[in-house]
Amino acid sequence: MTEFEGMDINLLKEICETPGVSGFEFPILDLFKKILKKYTNDVINLNRVIRAKFGNEKGKILIVTSIDEPGFLIKKLNKKNKAEFVKIRSLDDRIILDKYVLIYDESYSEIGKIGLKKDLKDKKKVKDRLATYKDMIIETDYRNTNIRPGLPASFYSPVEYLNKPNMVVGKALCNRCCSFVTFELLKTIQTIKKYI
């Protein structure tokens, strides 16, 4: 793993790979609460917002970061657990075909892949037009019975390190990196706490 000048790059990986589709942020919120409790005991979960207090009363600062991500909601299943879905937040239909997704709830997760519906594969109905998400399904292990309508699905994209120094790719990097920088800042503050 590449060194990022003393930063906890494993934490960045964990933050980026934890699902948090809009409206279904519980996995990423749980992770953030766990991380924040390393720095303070005053952590309160206010539904989809976490409030944490640090330091003394000499000064106050508010740090706000977005943690949710676009994704999908399982709409219905056919006999082989191929799931129809709707999009959560704006996603370009051209980028979602053949992508892996992580379907999850509080105690379960499964990887699936977005593909075209069988009748579209056979009849080539989308030959002269772009496929929309309504032409697609999420294919999963048909033997699994835990998938049900109403479950969220996020893109499954593990963080990878490129050959160039200090370069990573993954999902939700823009908002998750902001959170990561906040946690790195808190770690730094802890080491110089006596001066604050």
C-alpha positions in Angstrom: 0.0 0.0 0.0 1.3 3.5 -0.9 2.3 5.8 1.9 0.4 9.1 2.0 2.8 11.0 4.2 1.6 9.6 7.6 -2.1 9.6 6.7 -4.2 6.5 7.6 -4.8 5.4 4.1 -6.6 2.2 5.4 -9.1 4.6 7.0 -9.7 6.3 3.6 -10.2 2.9 2.0 -12.8 2.0 4.7 -14.6 5.3 4.4 -14.8 5.1 0.6 -15.9 1.5 0.5 -18.7 1.8 3.1 -22.1 2.2 1.5 -24.2 5.2 2.2 -26.9 5.7 -0.5 -29.0 8.8 0.1 -31.7 7.9 2.7 -29.9 4.7 3.6 -26.7 6.2 5.2 -26.7 3.9 8.3 -23.5 2.0 7.5 -21.4 5.1 6.9 -23.0 6.9 9.8 -22.1 4.0 12.1 -18.5 4.1 10.9 -18.3 7.8 11.4 -19.6 7.6 15.0 -17.0 4.9 15.7 -14.2 7.1 14.3 -15.4 10.2 16.2 -15.6 8.3 19.5 -11.8 8.0 19.3 -11.5 11.7 19.8 -14.5 12.6 22.0 -17.2 11.0 24.1 -19.7 13.8 23.2 -21.1 12.2 20.0 -24.8 12.5 19.3 -26.6 10.9 16.4 -29.3 13.3 15.2 -31.0 11.0 12.6 -28.8 11.5 9.5 -26.5 14.1 11.1 -23.8 13.5 13.7 -22.9 16.2 16.2 -19.6 15.9 18.0 -18.0 18.4 20.5 -14.2 18.7 20.8 -11.9 20.8 22.9 -12.7 23.5 25.4 -15.0 26.4 25.3 -12.4 28.9 24.1 -13.5 28.6 20.5 -16.0 26.8 18.3 -15.9 25.5 14.8 -18.4 23.8 12.6 -17.3 21.3 10.0 -19.9 20.1 7.6 -19.4 17.4 5.0 -21.7 15.3 2.8 -21.5 11.6 3.3 -24.2 10.2 1.1 -23.9 8.9 -2.4 -26.1 8.2 -5.4 -27.4 4.7 -5.8 -30.4 2.5 -6.4 -33.4 1.1 -4.7 -34.7 -2.4 -5.4 -38.2 -2.1 -6.8 -39.2 -5.7 -7.5 -37.7 -9.2 -8.0 -38.4 -11.8 -10.6 -38.3 -15.6 -10.0 -34.5 -15.7 -10.2 -33.8 -12.7 -7.9 -33.1 -10.4 -10.9 -34.0 -7.1 -9.5 -35.7 -4.1 -11.1 -34.6 -0.9 -9.6 -35.0 2.9 -9.5 -32.2 5.4 -9.2 -31.6 7.5 -6.1 -30.2 10.9 -7.0 -29.2 11.8 -10.5 -27.2 9.2 -12.3 -26.4 9.1 -16.0 -27.9 5.9 -17.5 -24.9 5.6 -19.8 -22.5 4.9 -16.9 -24.5 2.3 -14.9 -24.7 -0.7 -17.3 -22.2 -3.5 -16.4 -21.3 -1.9 -13.0 -21.1 -3.9 -9.8 -23.4 -2.9 -6.9 -23.6 -3.8 -3.2 -27.1 -4.5 -2.0 -27.3 -4.0 1.7 -29.3 -3.6 4.9 -28.2 -3.5 8.6 -27.1 -7.1 8.7 -26.7 -8.3 5.2 -24.9 -7.4 1.9 -24.5 -9.0 -1.5 -22.8 -8.0 -4.7 -24.8 -7.9 -7.9 -24.2 -6.6 -11.4 -26.3 -4.3 -13.6 -27.2 -5.9 -16.9 -29.9 -5.6 -19.6 -33.2 -7.4 -19.2 -33.3 -10.7 -21.0 -35.9 -9.7 -23.6 -33.6 -6.8 -24.6 -30.6 -9.0 -25.0 -32.5 -11.4 -27.2 -34.4 -9.0 -29.4 -31.8 -6.2 -29.6 -34.5 -3.7 -28.8 -32.0 -1.1 -27.7 -29.8 -1.4 -30.8 -30.8 2.1 -32.2 -31.1 4.0 -28.9 -29.4 4.3 -25.6 -30.5 1.9 -22.9 -32.1 3.6 -19.8 -32.2 2.2 -16.3 -35.7 0.9 -17.0 -34.1 -1.5 -19.5 -31.8 -2.8 -16.9 -31.8 -5.3 -14.0 -29.5 -6.1 -11.1 -28.4 -9.7 -11.4 -27.5 -11.6 -8.2 -27.1 -15.1 -6.9 -30.6 -16.4 -7.5 -30.3 -18.8 -4.6 -30.1 -16.0 -2.1 -33.5 -15.1 -0.5 -32.4 -12.0 1.5 -32.8 -9.6 -1.4 -36.2 -7.9 -1.2 -37.9 -4.7 -2.5 -36.9 -1.6 -0.6 -33.3 -2.5 -0.1 -30.7 0.1 -1.3 -27.7 -0.7 -3.6 -24.6 1.4 -3.9 -21.9 1.1 -6.5 -19.3 -1.5 -5.5 -15.9 -0.1 -6.3 -13.1 -1.0 -4.0 -10.4 1.7 -3.6 -7.4 0.9 -5.8 -3.9 2.4 -5.8 -2.5 3.3 -9.2 1.1 3.1 -10.3 1.6 6.8 -9.9 2.6 7.9 -6.4 -0.2 9.0 -4.1 -3.0 8.3 -6.6 -6.2 6.4 -5.7 -9.5 5.7 -7.6 -12.8 4.6 -6.1 -16.4 5.7 -5.5 -17.7 8.7 -3.6 -14.1 10.1 -3.3 -15.2 13.8 -3.4 -17.3 13.8 -0.3 -15.6 10.9 1.5 -12.2 12.6 1.1 -13.6 15.7 2.9 -14.6 13.5 5.8 -11.3 11.7 5.8 -9.4 15.1 5.9 -11.6 16.0 8.9 -10.7 12.9 10.7 -7.0 13.4 9.9 -7.4 17.0 11.3 -8.9 15.6 14.5 -6.0 13.2 14.8 -3.6 16.1 14.5 -5.5 18.2 17.0 -5.3 15.3 19.5 -1.5 15.3 19.2 -1.3 19.1 19.8 -4.2 19.3 22.2 -2.2 20.9 25.0 -1.7 24.0 22.8 -5.4 24.5 22.1 
